Amino acid sequence: MIVIGELLNASRQRVQEAFLKKDEEFIIDLAIQQEKAGCSYLNLNAASLVDKEAETLSWAVSIIQQKISIPLAIDSSNPQALEAGFKVNERRALLNSLTGKKEESAEIISLIREYNPEVIVSCLDDHGLAESPEKAVKIADRVLNNLFQQTSIQKDDIFIDPVVRPLSVVPEAAKIYLETVMLLKREFPGIKLIAALANISFGLPKRKLVNHAFLSSLIGHGVTAVIADPLQPYFWSVVLVGEFIGNIPGANNRFMKWAEENKKDEQ
């Protein structure tokens, strides 16, 4: 599974403080921790800083990329902020995300043409989140058609995000998400699917347990990537076991090696 570390987000108070104070040591340490944990990308979000978002993304991208070897996912709906990050980014970035919203999509597609990032396509438009799996497919189809027609982006460069809603607000959220995944897999074979894992448990007690249970379901339904906290206890164990149960290529060897190395933890 592709894991995108979510911790460099200004919605977290300690990260916001570090962004505002330009605390390089804290930000770089958090980036390194996530890379060492096994992430394939690091998500970078400064949206809660509003007027300072573009400046913060530019600064953060500049310092982080010098200390890690994995790419950054630049997370914003603000084209100016995205461009500020792309301008200083030295590796190929991941854009999080392109939606079906008409006003912002034209500007963001222009940035995709110029900077050629990989792209997360979110299944929402000017009417909001897709209320059904069928609606999500229609949104994804429209966005993908625009993307393929207006840029040189390839299918392998795209993740589709059906958008996880909180169970605390929509009790059937997990069921809807997984049904949407199965329909998207059928309609767009070969395109990767992604989930923002912690969305499912927002507003609930025992969030880590809810996240881990949902993560196992995601793996079983063929979701390719998650945006998640890679430092959570047992997170990687759930990934390993989930992939083993799902018979993901190579998972058997990874599971057996991990099990052998962690015999002392058996109960």
N, C-alpha and C positions, 0 to 999 in steps of 0.2 A: 504494500500500500504506500502511496505517496503521501507524506505528511508535511503539511505546511504549518510551521510554528506560528502561533497566534499571539505571543506574549508582548510583542512590541507594538502595543496599541494604547493610544493616549486616553482611551476610556478607562484604563486602569490608573488609579490615582498616582501610584509611585512612578509609573512610566511618564505620565503627563508632567509630573514635577521634574523629572530628569530631562524631558524635552525642553521645558521652559528654562531650566537652568543650564542647558547645554552640558549636561553631566555625561561626558564621553565614557568615563569608566563604567558607569552603571549600564548604559545602553550597549556598549560593546560586550560587557560580561554576559548580559542577557542574550545577546545574539550568539555568542560562542557556546553558551550552555545548550541552546536549542540545536545548534549544529552538531555538537558532540552527542546529544541525545539520539540523533539519527534522522533529523529533518532533511527533506529534499529542497525546501524553499523556506524563507522566512517572510511572513506577512508584516507589512509596515503600514500602520494607520495612524494619522494625526488629525482626523476629521473633527474631533471635539475641540481642537484649538482654533477652528474657524479662520479668523483673519491671519493666523500664523501658520496655517496648514502647509502652504506651499514652501515657505521658508524652512519649516521644520523638516519636511520630507527631503528637501535638497540637502540640508545639513546631515540628517541621519543617514541617507543613502551614501553620502560622501565618506563618512567615517566608518560605517559598518562594512562596506564592501572591501575595505583594505584589510579586514581582520578575519573574514570568513571566505570559504571557497564555493558556497552554494548561492544560487540566485535569489533575488528579492522579489516578492510579490508586492507591488505598489498598489495600495488599497484606498481608492477614493472615487467619489462620483463627480469631483470637481476637475474639469479638464485642465485648468491652470495649475492645480496642485499636482496632477499626474505628470504634466509636462515638466514641472520643476524637478520632479524625481527622475524622469527619463533622461533629462539633459545631462545629469551628472552620473548616471548609471553606466558602468563600464562593461557589464555583462548583459546578456539578454534577460530582460525582466519578464515577470508575469503580471499582466494587468488584471486587477480585481476591482471592478468588473464592468463589462459592457451589458447594458440592459436594452429593453425594447422601448425605452422612453425616447420619443422623437427629438426633443430639444437637445438633450445631452449626447445622444448617440452619434449625431453627425460630427460633432467636435471630437469625440473620442475615436471614431473611426479614422478621422484625419490623423490623429496621433498614432494610431496603429500603423497606418501607411508609412508614417515618417520614421517611427522607432522600432517597428517590427517585434513587439513583445509577443509572448504567448498570451492567451486570453481566456479569462473565465467569463462565460455567458450566463447571466442570471435570468431566470424565467419570471420576469416582472416587466410591466410596461406602464403606460400612463394611467391605467386603471388599477394599478397596484399588483399584488401577488396573484398568481394564477390560482383560481378557486377550484380547479379540477386538474387531473392529469392531462386530459385532452387539451385544456387551455394552455397548460405549460408547453405542450408539444407545439401548439400553434405559435406561441411566442418565440420559442427556440428556433423554429423553422424560419420565421420572418427575420430574426436577428442573424442567423447563420447565412441566409441568402444574401443579406446586405453585406455581410462580412466577406463572403466569398466573391461577390461581384465587385466590391470596391477596394479590396486589398489582395495581397499575395499570400495571405495566411493559409496554412494547410490544416487538414483535419486533425493531424497529430498534435497540432499546437493549441488545441481547444479543450477546455473543460466546460461541461454544462452543469450549472448549479440550479436544481429545482427549488431551492430555498427551503430550509428547515424552519418550521414555525414552532413556537414553544407549546409543549403539552399543557402548560398552565393556562394558556389562552384557547388553544384548539385541541381538545382531548384526542381527536383522531389524527393529529398532526403526523405522527410516525407512520401510521397506516397510509395516509395520503402520499407522504414523501416516497415510501417504498413502492407504492403502486405507480407513482410517476416515474421512478427510476426504471421500472420494468418496461413501461411504455416507451420511454426515451431510448432505452437500449435497443428496442425493436425498430424504432423509427430512424435512429441515427447510429447504426452499428460502427464501432471503431472509435467513436468519440468518447473521451474520458468523462466520468461523472464525479462530482465533488459535493461534499457536505460540510457546512460549518457546524461541527459536532455539538458545541456547547449551547447552541440555540435551543436544542430540544429540551434542555433542563432549566431554562431561564424561569425564575420565579418559584422553583420547586426546592424542597429539602432534599438531602442526599444526592446532590447534583452529580458527584463523581460516579456514583453507582449507576445513575440513570444514563449518564454519558457512555459508560463502559458497556452497558446492556445494548444501547442503541448502536454503538460502534460494531459490536458483534453482528447485529442485524445488517448493518451497512455492508460489511465484508461479505456476508452470505448472499446479499443481493447484487454483488458485483460492482459496488461503488469503488472507484479507483483511487480517490484521494479524499483526505479530510483536512480541514483547517482546525487545529486543535492545540491544546496545551501538552507539549511533549514531555513535560517534567512531572506530570501527574503520576503518582504511584500506580503501578500495574497497567499503565496505558500500553506499553510495548508488549507486555505479556498477553493482553487481550488481542493485540494485532497478530502476534505469533500464533496463538491458539486458534483464533478465528480463521486465519489463512490456512492453517493445517486442517481444520474441520472442513473448510471449503475446497480443499484439494487444489489450492492455487499452485501453479508451477513453481517448484523449488521450495515450497513451504514445508514439505516433509523433512528435508535435510535440515532446514533452519530450526524447526521445532525440536528434532531429536538432539541437535547440538546444544540448543538452549536448555532442554530438559536435563541433559547430562551435566552441564555446567552449573545447574541450580538444584542439584539433588538435595542439598541440605535444607531447601525451603519446602520440601514435601511434607505434607501433614498426614 
